[in-house]
């Protein structure tokens, strides 16, 4: 199993034809101070499973801060179907809206996906102090 797609964006949705629409992909956030608050962001990831992984699989997603400690944790589970060799491998597409995410300090924050005893690398976000431009994603710091 491996991560086939991993990103952070403003919005994502599955279409009836099986394609995914993604809007506002970002890797960096600018905040006027810390702790900083992001009102909403969406984690999008696709896990491609190995044949033989079918069944119900639990997973955990952590947003790990520069200090190595998780600041956000989401637990879930997915059903992986069996696929014959002449079909694409099974995939789980996760669209996880995250509300009111707090970034205690500046630095690199990385998503880690844990499933079946393995740690898979997700996307990262670099959060820095500065003056946000009108189209930047970070909201104001404490209370803002």
C-alpha positions as CSV (number, residue, x, y, z in Angstrom):
1,X,0.0,0.0,0.0
2,X,1.1,3.5,-0.7
3,X,-0.1,7.1,-0.8
4,X,-0.9,7.9,-4.4
5,X,-2.1,11.5,-3.9
6,X,-1.8,13.8,-0.9
7,X,-2.5,17.5,-0.7
8,X,-4.1,20.3,1.3
9,X,-6.6,22.6,-0.3
10,X,-9.6,24.9,0.2
11,X,-12.2,22.5,-1.2
12,X,-12.5,19.0,-2.8
13,X,-15.4,16.9,-3.9
14,X,-16.1,13.6,-5.8
15,X,-18.0,13.8,-9.0
16,X,-20.6,11.3,-10.1
17,X,-18.2,10.1,-12.9
18,X,-15.6,9.1,-10.2
19,X,-13.3,12.0,-10.8
20,X,-12.2,14.4,-8.0
21,X,-12.4,18.2,-8.3
22,X,-9.9,20.1,-6.2
23,X,-9.7,23.8,-5.6
24,X,-7.1,26.1,-3.9
25,X,-4.2,23.7,-3.3
26,X,-1.6,25.2,-0.9
27,X,1.6,24.3,0.9
28,X,2.4,27.5,2.9
29,X,0.4,29.6,5.3
30,X,1.3,33.1,6.6
31,X,0.1,34.2,10.0
32,X,0.5,37.6,11.8
33,X,1.4,35.8,15.0
34,X,1.2,32.6,17.0
35,X,-0.7,30.6,17.9
36,X,-2.3,30.9,14.5
37,X,-5.7,29.6,13.5
38,X,-6.8,28.3,10.1
39,X,-10.6,28.3,10.0
40,X,-10.9,25.6,7.4
41,X,-8.7,23.4,5.2
42,X,-9.3,20.1,3.5
43,X,-6.8,17.1,3.5
44,X,-7.1,15.1,0.3
45,X,-5.3,11.7,0.1
46,X,-5.7,8.6,-2.0
47,X,-4.3,5.3,-0.6
48,X,-3.7,2.6,-3.2
49,X,-4.0,-0.8,-1.5
50,X,-2.1,-4.0,-2.2
51,X,-4.1,-7.0,-3.4
52,X,-4.8,-8.9,-0.2
53,X,-5.6,-5.8,1.9
54,X,-9.4,-6.3,1.4
55,X,-11.7,-5.9,4.3
56,X,-12.3,-3.2,6.9
57,X,-9.1,-1.2,7.6
58,X,-8.8,1.3,10.4
59,X,-6.6,4.4,9.9
60,X,-5.4,7.4,11.8
61,X,-4.2,10.7,10.4
62,X,-2.0,13.0,12.6
63,X,-0.9,16.6,11.8
64,X,2.5,16.6,13.4
65,X,4.1,19.9,14.3
66,X,7.7,21.1,14.3
67,X,8.1,19.7,17.8
68,X,7.2,16.2,16.6
69,X,3.9,16.2,18.5
70,X,0.4,15.7,16.9
71,X,-1.7,18.8,17.0
72,X,-4.7,17.2,15.2
73,X,-5.7,13.5,15.0
74,X,-8.5,12.0,13.0
75,X,-9.5,8.3,13.3
76,X,-11.5,6.5,10.7
77,X,-11.9,3.2,8.8
78,X,-12.4,2.2,5.2
79,X,-13.7,-0.8,3.4
80,X,-11.3,-2.2,0.8
81,X,-12.8,-4.4,-1.9
82,X,-11.2,-7.4,-3.6
83,X,-10.1,-6.8,-7.2
84,X,-9.1,-9.2,-9.9
85,X,-5.7,-8.9,-11.5
86,X,-7.1,-7.4,-14.7
87,X,-8.6,-4.4,-12.8
88,X,-6.9,-1.4,-11.1
89,X,-5.9,-2.0,-7.5
90,X,-8.4,-0.9,-4.8
91,X,-8.0,2.7,-3.7
92,X,-9.5,4.8,-0.9
93,X,-10.0,8.4,-1.6
94,X,-10.2,10.5,1.6
95,X,-11.6,14.1,1.6
96,X,-11.2,15.3,5.2
97,X,-12.4,18.8,6.0
98,X,-10.6,20.1,9.1
99,X,-12.2,23.0,11.0
100,X,-10.4,25.5,13.3
101,X,-6.9,24.1,13.1
102,X,-4.5,25.7,15.6
103,X,-0.8,26.1,14.7
104,X,1.1,26.8,18.0
105,X,4.3,28.0,16.4
106,X,6.0,28.6,13.1
107,X,7.5,25.8,11.2
108,X,6.8,22.6,9.1
109,X,3.6,20.6,9.9
110,X,3.3,17.2,8.3
111,X,0.4,14.8,7.9
112,X,1.1,11.2,8.8
113,X,-1.3,8.4,7.9
114,X,-1.1,5.2,10.0
115,X,-2.7,2.1,8.7
116,X,-2.0,-1.6,9.1
117,X,1.0,-0.8,11.4
118,X,2.6,1.4,8.8
119,X,3.3,5.1,8.8
120,X,2.6,6.7,5.4
121,X,3.8,10.2,4.6
122,X,1.1,12.8,3.7
123,X,1.4,16.4,2.6
124,X,3.2,19.1,4.6
125,X,2.4,22.8,5.3
126,X,5.0,25.4,6.2
127,X,3.5,28.0,8.5
128,X,5.4,31.3,8.9
129,X,5.0,34.6,10.5
130,X,4.3,37.6,8.3
131,X,1.7,39.9,7.0
132,X,-0.9,37.9,5.1
133,X,-1.9,39.1,1.7
134,X,-5.7,39.3,1.1
135,X,-5.6,35.9,-0.6
136,X,-3.4,34.1,2.0
137,X,-5.0,31.3,3.9
138,X,-4.0,31.8,7.5
139,X,-6.3,33.7,9.8
140,X,-5.2,35.9,12.6
141,X,-3.6,34.6,15.7
142,X,-5.2,34.4,19.2
143,X,-8.8,35.3,19.2
144,X,-8.7,36.4,15.6
